[in-house]
Amino acid sequence: MLGLRRMMGFSVRGALDVIVAGVSLVIGLGFWVLVTSILCSVAFIRCAKLPS
């Protein structure tokens, strides 16, 4: 029984590690997308105003 509990503990710990890594990846990519979209919007607005 102890071996099964130990295996379950490792699998739960591994699943939690994967979940935490996925959440931090989503937060990091979301921040990168936010900064990139702001910079691209500013560049587009500046280029769109040039001819006029």
PLY file of the C-alpha trace (Angstrom):
ply
format ascii 1.0
element vertex 52
property float x
property float y
property float z
element edge 51
property int vertex1
property int vertex2
end_header
0.00 0.00 0.00
2.87 2.35 0.77
4.32 1.86 -2.72
0.97 2.70 -4.32
0.59 5.80 -2.18
4.12 6.88 -3.07
3.41 6.41 -6.79
0.14 8.35 -6.48
1.97 11.14 -4.65
4.56 11.41 -7.40
1.93 11.39 -10.13
-0.11 14.09 -8.35
3.04 16.14 -7.79
3.99 15.71 -11.45
0.51 16.75 -12.56
0.66 19.83 -10.33
4.09 20.70 -11.75
2.71 20.48 -15.28
-0.32 22.61 -14.35
1.84 25.28 -12.70
4.22 25.29 -15.67
1.28 25.64 -18.07
-0.23 28.52 -16.10
3.09 30.37 -15.95
3.58 29.79 -19.67
0.13 31.21 -20.42
0.83 34.26 -18.23
4.22 34.81 -19.87
2.87 34.44 -23.40
-0.09 36.67 -22.56
2.26 39.41 -21.36
4.38 39.02 -24.51
1.28 39.22 -26.74
0.09 42.34 -24.90
3.42 44.15 -25.35
3.74 43.03 -28.97
0.22 44.12 -29.88
0.74 47.54 -28.29
4.02 48.05 -30.16
2.51 46.91 -33.46
-0.51 49.17 -32.97
1.71 52.17 -32.30
3.83 51.40 -35.37
0.73 50.97 -37.54
-0.81 54.24 -36.34
2.45 56.11 -36.95
2.79 54.67 -40.46
-0.88 55.32 -41.27
-0.53 59.01 -40.35
2.52 59.62 -42.58
0.80 60.25 -45.97
-1.64 62.79 -44.58
0 1
1 2
2 3
3 4
4 5
5 6
6 7
7 8
8 9
9 10
10 11
11 12
12 13
13 14
14 15
15 16
16 17
17 18
18 19
19 20
20 21
21 22
22 23
23 24
24 25
25 26
26 27
27 28
28 29
29 30
30 31
31 32
32 33
33 34
34 35
35 36
36 37
37 38
38 39
39 40
40 41
41 42
42 43
43 44
44 45
45 46
46 47
47 48
48 49
49 50
50 51
